[in-house]
Amino acid sequence: MRLDKYMAESAQCTRSESRELIRSGRVTVNGAVCKRPDQQVSEVDDICLDGRSSTHQDFVYLMLNKPQGVVSASTDRHDTTVVDLVQAAYPRRELFPAGRLDKTSTGFVLITDDGAFAHDILAPKRHVPKTYRVTLDTPLTAGMAAGFAAGVTLADGTKLSPAEVTALSDDGRTVRVVLHQGVYHQIKRMFGVYGAGVDALHRESIGGVPLDQALAPGQWRELTGEEVARIAGR
Ligand code: URA
């Protein structure tokens, strides 16, 4: 088929948007930039947009290493959003973050356009585990660990399900927390019950899938089919 038809299908954009992508030099065929929309291609060709392999997919699932200062939303009037960081590669997809990190937090944010998948993994009864590395302004105490294991009751009376916390550093200020639910500002509020403040918070994994260490803050990649299935518990 023609390259512009192929790109329109794989990038989910209109033919004219596809031609624009091609003419601007963002598309390569077998390693060479191709600016001709009428170039004939087939499934044996290696076609990339912005250096990333481009095949038709029903849905997109991305792993982003969220930098500080970026908000977990699709659009925002003032701040850069996690979707702003990836949208250029998927011009017509209606992407959104499946789960949020605070503006100051960093690490793994899953971005998708698959509403059913997001609904499923965020459902409270699914308990998809999420792991965080947290820097505290005071050392972890045995009381905090016991409280987390029993289930913390927040200042507003919300009773949380059990969570795990373990010290990672000798001074007890760097800890790993595993949550099985998602409540707004959950970790900060949990430590707040014990008078401890959170200086930094980084999400390391979702559903047993670790954030790819090769991704610098702001970088992202597509999840593999195996990773998507693992997070979905399939
Ligand atoms: N808990 C928080 O308090 N903030 C986050 O960003 C994630 C979990």
Residues whose N, C-alpha, C, O or C-beta is under 5 A from the ligand:
A	BS01	URA	R100 L101 D102 S105 H185 Q186 I187 K188 R189
